[in-house]
Amino acid sequence: MKRKLQLSGIFIVLLVVFIIGLKGTFDGYYGFYYENKSYQKPMPYRISENITQSLPISIFTSYTGFDTGYGFYAPNVASDFVLNFELKDNNGKILEEKSLPYFKSKESRVRYTTVFNMFLDKLSDKNQYDKKYYQYLDIIIQQIAQNVMKENPKATDVTTRLYLFDYPTIVDFKKGKRTENFILVDEFKH
């Protein structure tokens, strides 16, 4: 009897975790693709939402931390890098500076930011990787810069800078330093 009770408890906890994960998946999907649109929630979404919003489940999940989602614990490495593009005309006059190319869809922006994970290799020991790999990373940056330059027909030159965020330490933050610095990792002129 005691073993069945333990197995039932484990099953219920796993079921709650599954339902919360299902609801989180629906929230992520509909929040991303239908952010400013109205839509009819499918039945599994409504059921998972009703279960997670019920009083006993919501109390359980808030006290145990199950309602925070597992993405809370994952580092967001991609946001630590910034590419800055400085577009110039024939006379060397700066036409514009931008940090993001133009995207037609949200998926494109998400895919673009995931490329920054590769740039972590530029900070590692250069003996660890083949020289051709660093050339490959440089080619990726140059291709992005060429596409950004195509967005402005008056531009004849683009300077691309890869920066790394340098957030203030906790000690600096307590001293009043609230702004981050940018550390130049690499620069390309096209």
N, C-alpha and C positions, 0 to 999 in steps of 0.2 A: 504493500500500500504506500509506504513512504517513497519507494523508488518511482512509482507511478505519479505521485504528487510532484516530485522533483522534475521528472520528465515533462509533466504538464506545464510547470513553471518555466522551464527552459523553452518549451515550444511557444508559450505565450509571449515571452520576451522576444524570441526570434521573429514571431509573427508581427509584433509591434514594430520591430526594426525594419522588417520588410515593407510594411504598410507606410511607415514614415519615409522610407527610401522611394517607394512608388509615388507618393505624394510629392516629394522633392523633385523627382524626375519630371512629373507633370508640370509642377510650378516652373521649373527651369525651362522646359520646352515651350510652354505657352507664354511665359514671361518674355522669352527671347523672340519668338516668331510672331506673337500676337500682342505685343506690348501696348500698342495704342489702338487695338482693334477689339471689337466685341466678338465673342465666339461662344459656341455651345459646348460646355464641358462634357466630355464623354462620361459614361456611367462609372467606369472604374475610378476616374478622377473624383467624381462626386462622392463615391463610397469611401475612398481613402481619406478625403477631406472631412467627411462627417465623422469617421472613426477617430481621426487625430484631433478633432475639435471637441470630442465628447469629454465631459468633465474628468472621469477617472483617468483616461489616457493622457489628456493634456497635463494633468497634475503629475502623473508618473514621468512623462517625458521632460517636463520642465525641471523636476527635481533630479533626475538622472542625467540630464544633459543630452538625451537622445534627440531633442528638437533642434539642436544647433547644426546638425548636419556634419558629415565627415569632411567636407571641404574646408571647414573652419581650421583644421589642423594642418592642412597642406600649405607649404610655402608658395608664394606667388612670385617665382623667380623671374618670370617674363617681364614683370613691371619694373625691374631694377635697371633696365637699359632704355635709352632713348636715342633715336636717330633724328638728327636735325638736318634739314636741307636748306641751304641758302642759294637761292636762284638769282642769277645776274644776267644782264643784257650784254650786248656787244661792247658797250662803253665801260663795263665793270660796275655799273650801278645795280644795287640790290633791288630786285623786283619784289621778292617776298621771301619770308622764312616760314617754314612749316615743319612740323614733327610727324605728321601723318599724311600719307598719300590719300587721294580721293578714293573712296570705296563705294560700290553700288549696293553692297549688302552687308549685313552684320557678320555673316559667316566669313567674308573676306577680311574684315577687321580682326576677327578672332584668329584666323589663320596667320595673318601678318604678325600679330604679337607673339605667337608661339615660335616664330623664327628666332626671337631673341634668346631663347634657351641655348642655341648653338653658340652664341657670342660669349658665353661663359668660358669656352675653350680658349678664347683670346687672352684670358686672364691667367690661364694655367701655365705650367712650366712648358716652354716651347720645345724642349727636347722630347717631351712625351708624345708629341704628334708629328706626323709627317709634314714636311714643308708644303706639300701639295694641298693638304687639308686647309691650311691657313690661306692659301691662294683661293681655294674654293669659297671660304667665308668672305674673302674680299670681293670675289665675283658676285656673290649674292647681294652684297651691299651696293655694288656698282650697278647691277641690274635694277634694283629698287630705285636708285638715284636716276637712272635713265628714264624709268617710267614716270617718276615725279617731274622730270624736266619736260616730258611730253605733255603734261597737264597745262603748262604755261607756254604758248607758242612764241612769246617774246624772249624766252630764256635761251641763252646760248651756252651757259656755264652753270654748273652746280657744284657746290662744295658740301660734302656730306661728313658729318661728325657723329661718331658713336660715343655716347656718354654713359657713364655708370652713375647711378644715384649714390650719394654719400650722405646717409641720414645722420642727424646729430646723435651722439651717444646719450645715454640717460643722464650722465653727469652734465653734459653740455645743455641738454634740454632743461634740467633743473636750474641752470645758470641763466636761462632766458633765451638760449639760441633755439629758434623754432624753425629755421629754414634749412633746406637741404642744399648741398653743393653738388655740382656736376663734375665728375672726373673724366677728362678726355681720354678715351681708350685708343681711338684711331681716327684718322681724317683722310678723306679722299677728295681729289679735285677732278672733275670731268669736263 
